[in-house]
Amino acid sequence: MKTTTEPITRRRFLRQSGVMIALPLMESLLPRAMAKEAAGKPVKRFVCLSNNYGVYPQAFFPAQGGHDFEMSPTLKTLERHRADFTVFSNLDHGLQGGHACVPSLLSGVMPVVAPNFPEMNMSLDQKLAEHVGAATRFPSMTLAVNDANLISFTRTGVQVPAIDLRGMYRALFIDEDAKDKMAARERFARHGSILDAVMDEAKSVERSLGQEDRAKFREYLEAVRGMERKITQDEPWLDRPKPKAPQPEPPQGKGTEKDLKAMIELIALAMQTDSSRVFTLTSGFSNGDFGLSGGYHGYSHHGERDKEVAALKAIEGYQVSMMAHLIDLLKAQPDPLNGGTLFDHTTILYGCGMATGQHTTRNLPIVLAGGGFKLGEHRVLREGKTERLPAANLLLSIAKHFGVETERFGTSTGTLRGLEGKS
């Protein structure tokens, strides 16, 4: 009888049992590396929810600061989670440029000046994805519902392409056929050979370059190494079956309300199956949504007109309600890797790199929710020019909370104090 040393995994258990259902993660079936990870530092997860037009601030920011603030109209659906989130005032990246600032949300760095920074305009989600590495099938997932996702960038300044609702479902639950897998293997082998040749040639080329050219060449080499890392991460997952879909594929194109809700629920399922731990999601608006005719961009230039303001309140209020829905889902799901619930070890950030549709970039709409932080307030920060704290300090705090060992991220000057973990 043939023996095997293949480690016991959830997927192997399912395969040998002849039962293909999406079992929850069970500690006794975890791969050894993952079990070791769980036995040491907690496994963390991160979700960023965003839009491309900011918010109507009069309905978003509470009138009072502190813990006893009255919930604003846009944030009203978060009332049941009051102790588990904080909304910030006077937190931004100190940038100007309207729509051009949208991509800076998760770094504080506009793409046009990215070469001046050691990690360019690398976004927080991609920093966290590097930390996760090959521990999950997808180190990160960049998602979009009825708009472009403009906030995810690699350390070489490349924008990460987003997938829609259909793409998300199929990435999570639909296995590639034998032909596609063979093509992927051939692609990995071909790219690996090319990269080996490039790196060998690079060693001799770099010695002949001047100082300025060497700096540019190092950026090129970093891009090559990034491709190598991706192959290393992706290849081992090629023959591992995906979890069985717990539900049919949700129909796409049914309006932002249904599409966004379905996407939020897929994010929760991706965490439940440990398919990924890092997510960014940008949502927009389609003509006819919420009984409205028009476009998000047009409404964002509201001019304080009643019709446009009412539309923004409906759109943004629904976005925040989906943040509340995600919190509900995560609080209801046990976390077998850490104990407690999925929410206990998840950080959720709602925000936008442009504050309002009128192109203002000061006082970004930012809400932080999750386990392990001291939250539950409207935190009004200093607003003077010299006293103002950069929003990247919050990003650095999130990175360190996630387990990334770094003392700086983007345009940060330090961590944002007062968020230290609960005892």
C-alpha positions in Angstrom: 0.0 0.0 0.0 1.4 3.4 -1.0 1.9 5.8 1.8 2.0 9.6 1.7 3.6 12.3 3.7 1.2 15.0 2.5 0.2 17.1 5.5 -3.4 16.9 6.6 -5.2 20.0 5.3 -8.9 21.0 5.1 -8.8 20.5 1.3 -7.1 17.0 1.5 -9.7 16.0 4.1 -12.5 17.1 1.8 -11.0 15.3 -1.2 -10.3 12.0 0.6 -13.7 12.0 2.2 -15.4 12.4 -1.2 -17.4 15.3 0.3 -16.9 18.7 -1.3 -18.5 21.3 1.0 -17.1 24.5 2.4 -16.2 23.3 5.9 -15.2 26.0 8.4 -11.5 26.2 9.3 -10.7 23.8 12.0 -7.5 24.0 14.1 -6.8 20.3 13.9 -6.8 20.5 10.1 -4.6 23.5 9.7 -1.4 23.2 7.7 1.6 23.1 10.1 2.9 26.5 9.0 -0.5 28.1 9.5 -1.0 26.4 12.8 2.4 27.8 14.0 1.3 31.2 12.8 -1.9 31.0 14.7 -0.1 29.7 17.8 2.2 32.7 17.7 1.0 36.1 16.7 -2.7 36.5 15.9 -3.7 36.3 12.2 -5.0 39.8 11.2 -7.3 40.9 8.4 -7.8 44.3 6.7 -10.7 45.8 4.7 -10.8 49.3 3.1 -14.1 50.6 1.8 -13.9 53.7 -0.3 -15.5 55.8 -3.0 -14.1 58.2 -5.5 -16.0 61.4 -4.6 -15.7 61.9 -0.8 -18.8 62.7 1.2 -21.3 65.4 2.0 -19.6 66.5 5.2 -22.6 68.1 6.9 -24.3 64.7 7.1 -21.1 62.7 7.7 -19.3 64.3 10.6 -20.9 64.4 14.1 -21.5 67.8 15.6 -19.9 66.9 18.9 -16.6 65.2 19.7 -15.8 62.6 22.4 -17.6 59.4 23.3 -21.1 60.7 23.8 -21.5 62.2 20.3 -24.9 62.2 18.6 -24.7 59.9 15.5 -24.7 61.9 12.3 -27.3 61.0 9.5 -24.7 59.2 7.3 -23.3 57.2 10.2 -26.6 56.3 11.7 -26.5 52.6 10.7 -23.3 52.2 12.7 -25.1 53.0 15.9 -25.4 49.4 17.0 -21.6 49.2 16.7 -20.9 52.4 18.5 -18.2 50.9 20.8 -16.3 49.4 17.9 -15.6 52.3 15.6 -14.1 55.8 15.7 -14.8 58.6 13.3 -12.0 61.2 12.8 -12.1 64.9 12.2 -9.1 66.9 10.8 -7.2 63.9 9.5 -5.8 64.1 5.9 -2.7 63.9 3.8 -2.1 67.6 3.5 -2.4 67.4 -0.3 -4.1 69.5 -3.0 -5.3 68.3 -6.4 -8.9 67.2 -6.1 -9.5 64.0 -8.0 -5.8 63.4 -8.4 -5.6 62.8 -4.6 -8.1 59.9 -4.7 -5.2 57.4 -5.3 -3.4 58.7 -2.2 -5.8 57.4 0.4 -3.8 54.4 1.5 -0.3 56.0 1.3 -0.5 59.7 1.5 1.6 59.9 -1.7 0.2 61.1 -5.1 1.4 58.9 -8.0 3.0 61.9 -9.7 5.6 62.3 -6.9 5.9 58.6 -6.1 9.6 58.3 -7.3 10.6 60.6 -4.4 9.6 57.9 -1.8 11.5 54.7 -0.9 8.4 52.6 -1.5 7.0 55.0 -4.0 3.2 55.3 -3.5 2.8 51.7 -2.3 -0.7 51.4 -0.7 -1.3 50.0 2.7 -3.2 47.0 1.4 -0.2 46.0 -0.7 2.2 46.5 2.2 0.0 44.1 4.2 -0.3 41.7 1.3 3.5 41.4 1.3 3.3 40.5 5.0 0.7 37.8 4.3 2.7 36.4 1.3 1.7 32.9 0.3 -0.2 32.1 3.5 -3.5 32.6 1.6 -4.4 31.9 -2.1 -4.8 35.7 -2.7 -2.4 37.9 -0.7 -4.9 40.7 -1.4 -8.1 41.3 -3.4 -8.7 44.6 -5.2 -12.5 44.9 -5.8 -14.9 47.3 -7.5 -18.7 47.8 -7.7 -19.9 50.2 -10.4 -16.8 52.3 -10.3 -13.0 52.1 -10.7 -10.8 51.1 -7.8 -8.0 53.6 -7.8 -6.3 53.1 -4.4 -4.2 50.0 -4.7 -0.5 50.3 -5.8 2.5 48.0 -5.6 5.9 49.1 -4.2 6.9 49.9 -7.8 4.0 52.3 -8.3 1.9 49.9 -10.5 -1.8 50.2 -10.0 -3.4 46.9 -9.0 -6.3 46.0 -11.4 -9.7 45.4 -9.7 -12.2 42.6 -10.2 -15.9 42.9 -10.2 -18.6 40.9 -8.4 -18.5 38.0 -10.9 -14.7 38.0 -10.9 -14.6 37.9 -7.1 -17.0 34.9 -6.9 -15.2 32.9 -9.6 -11.8 33.7 -8.1 -12.9 32.4 -4.7 -14.9 29.3 -5.7 -14.4 28.2 -9.3 -11.4 26.0 -10.1 -9.6 26.3 -13.4 -9.9 23.4 -15.8 -7.0 21.2 -16.7 -6.2 23.2 -19.8 -6.0 26.5 -17.9 -3.8 24.9 -15.2 -1.4 23.6 -17.8 -1.2 27.0 -19.5 -0.5 28.5 -16.1 2.3 26.0 -15.4 3.9 26.8 -18.7 3.6 30.5 -18.1 5.2 30.2 -14.7 8.1 28.1 -16.1 8.5 30.6 -19.0 8.5 33.6 -16.9 10.8 32.0 -14.4 13.4 31.3 -17.1 13.1 34.8 -18.4 13.5 36.3 -15.0 16.6 34.2 -14.3 18.2 35.4 -17.5 17.3 39.0 -16.7 18.8 38.9 -13.2 22.0 37.3 -14.5 22.4 40.0 -17.1 21.5 42.7 -14.6 24.5 41.9 -12.4 26.9 42.9 -15.2 24.9 45.8 -16.5 24.5 47.5 -13.1 28.3 47.8 -12.7 28.6 50.0 -15.8 25.9 52.5 -14.9 26.2 55.9 -13.4 24.7 56.8 -10.0 21.5 58.3 -11.4 20.9 55.4 -13.8 21.6 52.9 -11.0 18.7 54.3 -9.0 16.4 53.9 -12.0 17.8 50.4 -12.6 17.2 49.3 -9.0 13.5 50.3 -9.5 13.5 48.0 -12.5 15.1 45.2 -10.6 12.5 45.6 -7.8 9.8 45.1 -10.4 11.5 41.9 -11.5 11.8 40.7 -7.9 8.1 41.5 -7.5 7.3 39.2 -10.4 9.4 36.5 -8.9 7.6 36.8 -5.6 4.2 36.6 -7.3 5.2 33.3 -9.1 6.5 31.9 -5.8 3.2 32.8 -4.1 0.9 31.7 -6.9 2.4 28.4 -8.1 1.9 26.3 -5.0 -1.9 27.1 -5.1 -2.3 25.9 -8.6 -3.3 22.3 -7.7 -5.0 23.0 -4.4 -8.8 22.8 -4.9 -10.8 25.9 -3.9 -13.5 25.8 -1.3 -16.9 24.6 -2.6 -19.2 27.5 -3.2 -21.7 27.8 -0.4 -24.1 29.7 -2.6 -24.9 30.2 -6.3 -23.1 32.9 -8.1 -24.8 36.2 -7.3 -26.2 38.0 -10.4 -24.3 41.1 -11.4 -25.8 44.3 -12.7 -28.8 44.4 -10.5 -28.0 47.9 -9.1 -25.5 49.2 -6.6 -27.7 48.2 -3.6 -27.7 44.5 -4.5 -24.3 44.3 -6.0 -22.5 46.0 -3.1 -24.3 43.9 -0.5 -23.3 40.7 -2.4 -19.7 41.9 -2.6 -19.6 42.6 1.1 -20.9 39.1 1.8 -18.3 37.6 -0.5 -15.6 39.5 1.5 -16.9 37.8 4.6 -16.9 34.4 2.9 -13.3 35.0 1.7 -12.3 35.6 5.3 -14.3 32.6 6.5 -12.5 30.3 4.0 -9.1 32.1 4.6 -8.8 32.7 0.9 -7.5 36.2 1.5 -7.0 38.5 4.5 -6.6 41.9 2.7 -9.3 43.7 0.7 -9.9 47.1 -0.9 -13.4 47.8 -2.3 -14.4 51.0 -4.1 -18.1 51.4 -4.8 -19.9 53.9 -7.0 -23.3 54.6 -8.4 -25.3 53.7 -11.5 -28.1 55.7 -13.1 -31.3 54.4 -11.5 -29.9 53.3 -8.2 -31.9 54.3 -5.1 -34.6 55.6 -7.5 -32.3 58.4 -8.7 -31.4 59.5 -12.2 -28.0 60.9 -12.8 -24.4 60.2 -12.0 -22.3 60.2 -8.8 -19.9 62.8 -10.1 -22.8 65.2 -11.0 -24.4 64.7 -7.6 -21.1 65.3 -5.8 -21.0 68.9 -7.3 -24.2 69.6 -5.4 -24.0 73.3 -4.9 -26.2 72.8 -1.7 -29.2 72.0 -4.0 -31.7 69.9 -2.1 -32.0 67.2 -4.8 -28.3 66.6 -5.1 -27.7 66.7 -1.4 -30.5 64.2 -0.8 -28.9 61.9 -3.4 -25.5 62.0 -1.7 -27.0 61.2 1.7 -28.7 58.2 0.2 -25.6 56.9 -1.7 -23.1 57.5 1.2 -25.6 56.4 3.8 -25.9 53.1 2.0 -22.1 52.7 1.8 -21.8 53.1 5.5 -24.7 50.7 6.1 -22.7 48.1 4.2 -19.8 48.7 6.5 -22.2 48.0 9.4 -23.4 44.9 7.5 -19.9 43.6 7.2 -19.3 44.1 10.9 -22.5 42.2 11.6 -21.3 39.3 9.5 -17.8 39.2 11.0 -19.2 39.4 14.6 -21.4 36.4 13.9 -18.6 34.2 12.5 -16.2 32.3 14.9 -12.5 32.8 14.1 -10.9 29.3 14.3 -7.4 30.7 13.7 -7.5 33.1 16.7 -10.5 32.3 18.8 -13.3 34.8 19.3 -14.9 36.2 16.1 -13.6 37.2 12.8 -14.3 40.8 13.7 -12.0 40.6 16.8 -9.0 40.4 14.5 -10.2 42.5 11.5 -9.5 46.2 10.8 -12.1 48.0 8.6 -11.3 51.4 7.2 -13.8 53.6 5.5 -12.5 56.7 3.7 -11.6 58.6 0.5 -8.5 60.4 -0.7 -10.7 63.4 -1.7 -12.8 64.8 1.1 -15.8 66.1 -1.0 -17.0 66.2 -4.6 -16.1 69.9 -4.7 -12.4 68.8 -4.8 -11.5 69.6 -1.2 -8.8 67.4 0.3 -8.7 68.6 3.9 -10.6 66.7 6.6 -11.0 63.4 4.9 -14.0 61.3 5.8 -12.3 58.4 7.8 -13.9 55.8 10.0 -11.9 53.0 11.7 -13.6 49.9 13.1 -12.3 46.6 14.3 -11.0 44.6 17.2 -7.9 45.4 19.2 -8.1 49.2 19.1 -9.4 51.7 21.6 -12.4 53.0 19.7 -15.9 54.3 20.3 -15.6 58.1 19.8 -15.6 61.0 17.5 -12.0 62.0 17.7 -11.4 65.6 16.8 -7.7 66.1 16.1 -5.7 69.3 16.0 -6.5 71.3 12.9 -3.7 74.0 12.7 -1.2 73.9 9.9 1.8 73.0 12.1 -0.1 70.9 14.6 -2.1 68.8 12.1 -1.3 65.1 12.2 -1.0 63.3 8.8 -3.5 60.6 8.0 -0.6 58.3 7.2 0.1 58.1 10.9 -3.2 56.1 11.1 -2.0 53.9 8.3 1.2 53.2 10.1 -0.7 52.3 13.2 -2.8 49.9 11.2 0.3 48.3 9.6 2.0 47.8 13.0 -1.3 46.4 14.5 -1.3 44.0 11.5 2.1 42.7 12.4 4.3 44.6 9.9 7.6 45.6 11.5 8.2 49.2 10.2 8.6 52.6 11.8 7.4 54.6 8.8 4.8 54.2 6.0 4.1 56.7 3.2 4.1 60.2 4.6 3.8 59.2 8.2 5.7 60.9 11.0 4.8 58.3 13.6 1.9 56.3 14.8 -1.5 57.8 15.8 -1.5 57.6 19.5 -4.5 56.8 21.5 -5.4 53.7 19.5 -3.4 51.3 21.6 -5.0 47.9 21.8 -7.5 46.9 24.4 -6.2 45.1 27.4 
